[in-house]
């Protein structure tokens, strides 16, 4: 029987979104936020522009790519792109977790596009990327937050492609060195790898994506918050900080603080390193633990931020439709001990655990967490029996 740990994580917030704030964060860092003023005032526009340029510099986004701040988090950003640009040519829609499946459903059921090839894989697996046709538009999730599965690289995307790539990168940005030359439309949200606040999305467009916006007019009405073209021309102002809707300037102050922290620790490669080291803690623990394994079937597609685990104990397998009840009991036990919050697997995924290991998580907290997981599993199993 595992001994109950006598130390707890400094920050037991291991949620996969919204994710833990940066180390040593506190509300005092927001005391000088630009509040009670219009975001269209000089200083408001300057701060929004700074968010854009800080992202460009840290993430090494090419100068000829446009970066915008858009409403409704990553979901708003990817929907904005899909409704504005899809339909000009056939589509390759890839899914190996819930969000990719959602984009497939939107394309077929709501956008009503007929020329769509679906590439699907079960949780823990990935679609056959070698069969994807880069001359068609491609939509995919770089890092599956709900499955713990990511693409191994961008080599499967042709450099001389005719179609556009639409990449939902919300759990990948700041955790991977993305190949921008392979990405035409890239989206993410502030609330993931560097722990910003929710509700705001980022949208990055390549010159080829801008050309699509100006040359293709979809045969569907576009809500105001989706419109990126004015009088037939790309609306540059949206990508210079003049947002379509009113942003939260409190959230703007917070993301600027997060970006400042990223640069203070060494930039993009420092956040990538933190994610890799955090994942290694879980890898070492899984290797010596007989009741758990990664949901991802192989190491090359294993997420380094949203780590999804399956319970392999034969006792657990016999629980059948009560498996999620056990997982909920285990997670509740750890939550009551203030040892881990929000680590239950996503509702559509197989019953198991999901542990966030993004850049704002401390390696030392994960090391402590593994001890609580061992103790909690044994105690929950005893209680459940």
LOTORPA-786091 format. One line per 5 residues: number of its first residue (from 1); their letters; for each residue x, y, z of C-alpha. Coordinates in Angstrom, 2 decimals. Example, Ala and Ser with C-alpha at 12.3 -4.5 7.8 and 13.67 -1.06 7.14 Angstrom:
// LOTORPA-786091
1) as) 12.30:-4.50:7.80 | 13.67:-1.06:7.14
// end
This chain:
// LOTORPA-786091
1) xxxxx) 0.00:0.00:0.00 | 1.37:3.41:-0.98 | 2.01:5.78:1.91 | -0.02:8.97:1.84 | 2.32:11.76:0.68
6) xxxxx) 3.13:14.42:3.26 | 3.73:17.17:0.69 | 1.39:18.63:-1.92 | 1.95:20.43:-5.19 | 2.46:24.17:-4.77
11) xxxxx) -0.09:24.60:-7.53 | -2.42:21.59:-7.93 | -4.10:23.09:-11.03 | -3.50:20.54:-13.79 | -6.53:21.44:-15.91
16) xxxxx) -6.18:21.26:-19.69 | -8.02:24.53:-20.12 | -8.15:27.07:-18.75 | -4.65:26.12:-17.68 | -2.47:27.08:-14.73
21) xxxxx) -1.24:30.65:-14.55 | 2.47:31.24:-14.86 | 4.64:30.58:-11.81 | 4.44:33.36:-9.19 | 1.49:35.01:-10.90
26) xxxxx) -0.82:37.12:-8.74 | -3.50:39.75:-9.45 | -1.14:42.58:-8.56 | 0.43:42.21:-12.00 | -2.82:43.58:-13.46
31) xxxxx) -2.97:46.72:-11.34 | -1.94:48.93:-14.25 | -4.35:47.39:-16.77 | -5.92:49.83:-19.24 | -9.45:49.67:-17.80
36) xxxxx) -12.51:51.87:-18.18 | -11.21:53.20:-21.49 | -11.99:52.40:-25.09 | -9.88:49.73:-26.74 | -9.92:52.07:-29.74
41) xxxxx) -8.19:54.81:-27.79 | -4.53:55.36:-28.65 | -3.18:53.39:-25.71 | -5.74:50.62:-26.18 | -4.75:50.11:-29.82
46) xxxxx) -1.09:50.23:-28.83 | -1.52:47.43:-26.30 | -3.46:45.24:-28.73 | -0.78:45.80:-31.34 | 1.84:44.84:-28.77
51) xxxxx) 0.07:41.50:-28.17 | 0.32:40.84:-31.90 | 3.97:41.85:-32.26 | 5.08:40.03:-29.10 | 3.54:36.84:-30.48
56) xxxxx) 5.25:37.41:-33.84 | 8.65:37.92:-32.25 | 8.51:35.08:-29.72 | 6.92:32.50:-32.03 | 9.08:33.56:-35.01
61) xxxxx) 6.05:34.11:-37.25 | 7.11:35.36:-40.72 | 6.82:39.08:-41.37 | 4.43:38.59:-44.29 | 1.95:36.58:-42.19
66) xxxxx) -0.92:38.51:-40.62 | -1.81:38.03:-36.95 | -5.21:38.92:-35.53 | -6.96:38.90:-32.16 | -10.47:37.51:-32.63
71) xxxxx) -13.48:36.67:-30.44 | -14.56:33.35:-28.92 | -11.21:31.72:-28.20 | -9.70:29.11:-30.55 | -13.18:27.95:-31.54
76) xxxxx) -14.07:31.41:-32.79 | -10.80:31.69:-34.70 | -11.10:28.35:-36.53 | -14.81:28.86:-37.26 | -14.06:32.35:-38.59
81) xxxxx) -11.51:30.86:-40.99 | -13.65:27.91:-42.07 | -16.77:29.95:-42.81 | -14.76:32.58:-44.70 | -12.48:30.36:-46.80
86) xxxxx) -13.64:26.75:-47.13 | -15.49:25.64:-50.22 | -13.13:26.96:-52.89 | -11.74:23.44:-53.42 | -12.09:19.94:-51.99
91) xxxxx) -11.28:19.35:-48.34 | -9.27:16.78:-46.39 | -10.74:16.89:-42.84 | -8.64:15.08:-40.23 | -9.80:14.02:-36.76
96) xxxxx) -8.39:11.93:-33.93 | -10.10:13.68:-31.03 | -13.28:15.61:-30.25 | -12.40:19.02:-31.69 | -11.28:17.65:-35.05
101) xxxxx) -14.50:15.66:-35.14 | -16.38:18.87:-34.42 | -14.74:20.65:-37.35 | -15.70:17.75:-39.61 | -19.30:17.98:-38.47
106) xxxxx) -19.40:21.74:-39.04 | -18.02:21.38:-42.57 | -20.57:18.74:-43.58 | -23.68:19.60:-41.55 | -23.48:23.39:-41.35
111) xxxxx) -21.28:24.62:-44.19 | -22.91:21.94:-46.38 | -19.71:21.31:-48.34 | -19.99:18.05:-50.29 | -16.45:17.46:-51.59
116) xxxxx) -14.97:16.34:-48.28 | -12.70:13.37:-47.55 | -12.75:12.36:-43.88 | -9.64:10.96:-42.22 | -10.57:9.56:-38.82
121) xxxxx) -8.84:7.67:-36.03 | -9.93:6.44:-32.64 | -8.70:8.06:-29.43 | -5.03:7.18:-28.99 | -4.38:6.72:-32.70
126) xxxxx) -3.83:9.11:-35.62 | -5.03:9.20:-39.21 | -2.78:7.99:-42.04 | -1.08:11.27:-42.91 | 0.68:9.78:-45.94
131) xxxxx) -2.66:9.59:-47.76 | -3.58:13.26:-47.29 | -3.75:15.20:-50.57 | -2.08:18.59:-50.18 | -3.66:19.87:-53.37
136) xxxxx) -6.93:20.02:-51.44 | -7.58:22.17:-48.38 | -6.53:20.39:-45.19 | -7.97:21.00:-41.74 | -6.40:19.31:-38.72
141) xxxxx) -5.56:19.66:-35.05 | -1.82:19.79:-34.37 | -2.08:18.66:-30.77 | -5.25:16.85:-29.70 | -6.07:18.24:-26.27
146) xxxxx) -8.73:15.59:-25.61 | -6.79:12.57:-26.89 | -3.16:13.33:-26.05 | -2.25:12.68:-29.69 | -0.29:15.12:-31.89
151) xxxxx) 1.08:15.10:-35.42 | 4.74:13.97:-35.36 | 5.88:16.85:-37.60 | 4.86:18.89:-40.63 | 6.74:16.86:-43.22
156) xxxxx) 3.55:15.25:-44.52 | 2.38:18.66:-45.80 | 3.82:19.51:-49.22 | 5.66:22.78:-49.61 | 4.29:23.19:-53.15
161) xxxxx) 0.70:22.44:-52.13 | -2.21:23.95:-54.02 | -4.63:23.82:-51.12 | -4.55:25.70:-47.82 | -3.75:24.17:-44.46
166) xxxxx) -6.04:25.06:-41.57 | -4.30:24.18:-38.30 | -6.04:24.23:-34.93 | -2.90:24.67:-32.83 | -4.42:25.66:-29.51
171) xxxxx) -2.48:23.18:-27.33 | 0.63:23.32:-29.50 | 1.65:26.99:-29.72 | 4.55:27.70:-27.31 | 5.05:23.92:-26.87
176) xxxxx) 6.28:23.13:-30.40 | 8.39:24.96:-32.96 | 5.70:25.12:-35.62 | 6.74:25.02:-39.32 | 5.03:28.23:-40.41
181) xxxxx) 5.86:27.62:-44.06 | 3.54:24.58:-43.93 | 0.68:26.45:-42.23 | -1.68:28.86:-43.97 | -4.34:29.35:-41.30
186) xxxxx) -3.29:28.81:-37.70 | -5.44:29.31:-34.60 | -5.04:29.09:-30.85 | -6.28:30.66:-27.62 | -4.60:32.51:-24.78
191) xxxxx) -5.69:30.06:-22.11 | -3.40:27.14:-22.92 | 0.39:26.73:-22.87 | 1.27:30.09:-21.30 | -1.78:30.32:-19.05
196) xxxxx) -3.61:33.40:-20.32 | -7.30:34.04:-19.80 | -10.07:32.55:-21.92 | -12.44:34.07:-24.53 | -9.86:35.49:-26.95
201) xxxxx) -8.46:33.71:-30.00 | -5.47:34.24:-32.25 | -5.65:33.87:-36.02 | -2.54:33.79:-38.22 | -2.87:33.96:-42.02
206) xxxxx) -0.24:33.31:-44.67 | -0.13:35.35:-47.89 | -1.84:32.40:-49.63 | -4.70:32.53:-47.13 | -5.12:36.26:-47.73
211) xxxxx) -5.23:35.60:-51.46 | -8.04:33.09:-50.85 | -10.01:35.64:-48.85 | -9.81:38.16:-51.68 | -10.43:35.74:-54.56
216) xxxxx) -13.19:33.53:-53.10 | -16.62:34.69:-51.99 | -18.50:31.92:-50.20 | -22.16:31.40:-51.06 | -23.22:31.72:-47.44
221) xxxxx) -23.96:34.67:-45.17 | -21.16:35.60:-42.77 | -21.85:37.05:-39.32 | -20.11:40.33:-38.62 | -17.53:38.74:-36.32
226) xxxxx) -16.44:36.41:-39.18 | -15.89:39.08:-41.84 | -12.27:39.70:-42.84 | -12.92:41.30:-46.22 | -14.19:44.83:-46.87
231) xxxxx) -15.17:45.95:-50.38 | -13.45:42.90:-51.83 | -10.13:43.57:-50.11 | -8.53:42.01:-47.04 | -9.29:44.10:-43.94
236) xxxxx) -5.80:44.89:-42.64 | -7.09:46.80:-39.61 | -8.28:43.63:-37.84 | -4.70:42.36:-37.95 | -3.21:45.56:-36.58
241) xxxxx) -5.10:45.54:-33.30 | -8.42:47.04:-34.38 | -10.49:44.09:-33.20 | -13.94:43.30:-34.64 | -15.56:43.20:-31.23
246) xxxxx) -14.66:44.68:-27.85 | -11.81:42.76:-26.19 | -11.24:42.52:-22.45 | -8.40:44.90:-21.66 | -7.94:43.02:-18.37
251) xxxxx) -7.23:39.89:-20.42 | -4.94:41.92:-22.67 | -2.90:43.01:-19.65 | -2.76:39.40:-18.50 | -1.55:37.98:-21.82
256) xxxxx) 1.10:40.69:-22.05 | 2.28:39.64:-18.60 | 2.40:36.00:-19.78 | 4.38:36.93:-22.87 | 6.79:38.98:-20.76
261) xxxxx) 7.32:35.90:-18.57 | 8.03:33.75:-21.64 | 10.75:36.15:-22.76 | 12.18:36.38:-19.24 | 12.84:32.62:-19.13
266) xxxxx) 14.39:32.46:-22.60 | 11.57:32.61:-25.15 | 10.00:29.89:-27.27 | 12.73:27.29:-26.82 | 12.53:27.72:-23.06
271) xxxxx) 8.78:26.99:-23.01 | 9.33:24.01:-25.32 | 12.02:22.74:-22.94 | 9.70:23.09:-19.93 | 6.98:21.12:-21.71
276) xxxxx) 9.41:18.35:-22.66 | 10.78:18.12:-19.13 | 7.28:18.04:-17.67 | 6.27:15.23:-19.99 | 9.40:13.29:-19.01
281) xxxxx) 8.19:13.23:-15.38 | 4.99:11.48:-16.45 | 6.91:9.18:-18.81 | 9.24:8.07:-16.01 | 6.29:7.45:-13.70
286) xxxxx) 4.29:5.51:-16.30 | 7.28:3.30:-17.06 | 7.44:2.06:-13.46 | 3.70:2.00:-12.76 | 1.76:-1.15:-13.61
291) xxxxx) -1.77:0.26:-13.62 | -1.45:3.07:-16.14 | -0.22:3.76:-19.69 | -0.39:6.50:-22.29 | -3.51:6.65:-24.42
296) xxxxx) -1.39:7.59:-27.46 | -0.32:4.33:-29.11 | 3.27:5.45:-29.82 | 5.82:7.92:-28.52 | 6.11:9.87:-31.77
301) xxxxx) 2.46:11.02:-31.57 | 2.41:11.61:-27.80 | 1.39:15.11:-26.74 | 3.85:17.01:-24.57 | 1.14:19.25:-23.09
306) xxxxx) -2.17:17.41:-22.74 | -1.12:14.02:-21.41 | -3.93:11.48:-21.64 | -3.59:8.24:-19.70 | -5.54:4.99:-19.69
311) xxxxx) -5.91:2.65:-16.74 | -4.61:-0.82:-17.63 | -5.37:-2.66:-14.41 | -7.40:-5.82:-15.20 | -9.63:-4.97:-12.23
316) xxxxx) -10.52:-1.68:-13.88 | -11.32:-3.39:-17.17 | -13.93:-5.50:-15.40 | -15.81:-2.40:-14.22 | -17.36:-1.98:-17.65
321) xxxxx) -19.75:0.98:-17.76 | -18.72:1.93:-14.21 | -15.20:2.87:-15.26 | -15.95:6.58:-15.40 | -17.57:6.38:-11.96
326) xxxxx) -14.27:5.09:-10.60 | -12.24:7.78:-12.38 | -14.55:10.44:-10.95 | -14.12:8.95:-7.47 | -10.33:8.98:-7.84
331) xxxxx) -10.28:12.56:-9.08 | -12.64:13.70:-6.32 | -10.40:12.08:-3.73 | -7.35:13.98:-5.01 | -9.33:17.20:-5.30
336) xxxxx) -10.50:16.92:-1.69 | -6.86:16.53:-0.67 | -5.93:19.64:-2.72 | -3.44:17.44:-4.54 | -4.83:17.69:-8.09
341) xxxxx) -7.68:19.55:-9.74 | -9.46:18.72:-13.01 | -7.52:15.66:-14.20 | -10.44:13.51:-15.34 | -10.37:12.49:-19.00
346) xxxxx) -12.45:14.46:-21.48 | -16.11:13.41:-21.57 | -15.90:11.84:-25.06 | -12.58:10.11:-24.46 | -12.02:6.68:-22.87
351) xxxxx) -12.26:6.74:-19.08 | -8.89:7.74:-17.69 | -6.78:10.73:-16.65 | -5.73:13.91:-18.43 | -2.84:15.87:-16.94
356) xxxxx) -1.70:19.21:-18.32 | 2.08:19.50:-18.62 | 2.33:22.85:-20.42 | 4.98:25.49:-19.79 | 3.30:27.07:-16.75
361) xxxxx) 3.38:23.78:-14.81 | 6.34:23.23:-12.52 | 8.23:19.95:-12.91 | 8.46:19.63:-9.14 | 4.67:19.75:-8.83
366) xxxxx) 4.31:16.91:-11.33 | 6.82:14.82:-9.40 | 4.72:15.29:-6.27 | 1.53:14.59:-8.21 | 2.72:11.13:-9.28
371) xxxxx) 3.06:10.12:-5.64 | -0.49:11.27:-4.97 | -1.71:9.35:-8.00 | -0.21:6.12:-6.66 | -1.74:6.67:-3.23
376) xxxxx) -5.06:7.88:-4.62 | -5.46:4.97:-7.02 | -4.97:2.37:-4.31 | -7.28:4.14:-1.88 | -9.98:4.77:-4.49
381) xxxxx) -9.77:1.14:-5.64 | -10.18:-0.07:-2.06 | -13.13:2.25:-1.46 | -14.74:1.32:-4.79 | -14.44:-2.39:-4.13
// end
